[in-house]
């Protein structure tokens, strides 16, 4: 570049900067603004990955924004009841919340498909649906009438089938069974003749121990060990057909989210995605050791659901999903999109995941069984 041209260009650039800073003064002030938000969750205090994940989200967001967003996190019941999170975010009592979409099924039935679908997608599949298959846009559409914006914030991976006080041999054994189980899986159990109870985490153990409920599912070994369910029920069943990859959510009041400058919205989205990935990693890393401890130290009776029982549940699940989808237009729209994406994943999975796990099946083993 000629020296004269260079001077001309840098001079012009300098002039632009000066003019720009004069025009952009309000934007500079906006950049200095600190957003102090409150987050409410459905989780008990200090509950690993779930509550600590919500706290991690707040901490990381503060780090990456240089302190421009500071979120004070309240566990379930500290500010609002555990199942009051969605309403508190929707009406603007707080700016954000953390929970799972199936907890608000009474308000947003279509939301259930974004937490977990019985015999549906695993963590890898549901994340692919959210980020690369149009799932997140549909979720935003489902929550839009409530002025709530959702983001995936965690994933449990495949859950356990649950803790039962009696052996489960056939589908008939669900008749009259009182079980704590949320979401679409709960509706399948109801269809099988069970009585479904929805309890927040803090009330499950006591209900099981006192026989108020006959069975409960919760998450997986990492959390189930900590909850002490092995002291209240004899049989620990697998696999978690009802929750093969449950998504945990962070939700934002629309007005609060939109009040953020674009770069802070981008930071919120990025940290939600990071926390989603971190959470699944924590579950995957922790579940094996916890399961081994349940078996060897606490002598838990680990049982696989019989194939015939699983097949019967699968039939009921298909019927249940169609019935639930018929209840409102958004549920139907989401269900059809989910089914289509699951087929797409299945085509690829038939030559990737499935044969791969078939080949190395003998490397999956539990000591002491
Ligand atoms: Ca569960």
Boltz pocket constraint, residues with backbone or C-beta under 6 A from the ligand:
constraints:
  - pocket:
      binder: B
      contacts: [[A, 159], [A, 217], [A, 218], [A, 219], [A, 243]]
      max_distance: 6.0
